[in-house]
Amino acid sequence: MTTARFTQQVRVALVPMRKATLDAFLLTILTVVCLIYTGIPVTHPFLSVLVIVLVFALVYVIAVALRLRRAATNAPAAQSEWQVPVSCLNSRPLG
């Protein structure tokens, strides 16, 4: 595998991660705006920081899982170099 092909595959593989990070960041901003509007950071600053961090982490994990699943189901299997032929899976050992 050449270096150019490897870097191209890495870029394609990281697209779902980038999109998931952006999704989590935008939802975290929405959460911060809602918390500021309700006034919770003024009365309970530790709780608001905890909520912001938890929302970001949960949304990131869910978004990564969903985007990677979508990317895996949309990827054509014929392009995989590591695909094992079905005939090899169904054959019995020679010994």
Protein Blocks (a to p, Z undefined) as FASTA:
>chain_A
ZZklmmmmmmmmmmmmmmmmmmmmmmmmmmmmmmmmnommmmmmmlmmmmmmmmmmmmmm
mmmmmmmmmmmmmpcfklpmkbccfklmmpccfZZ
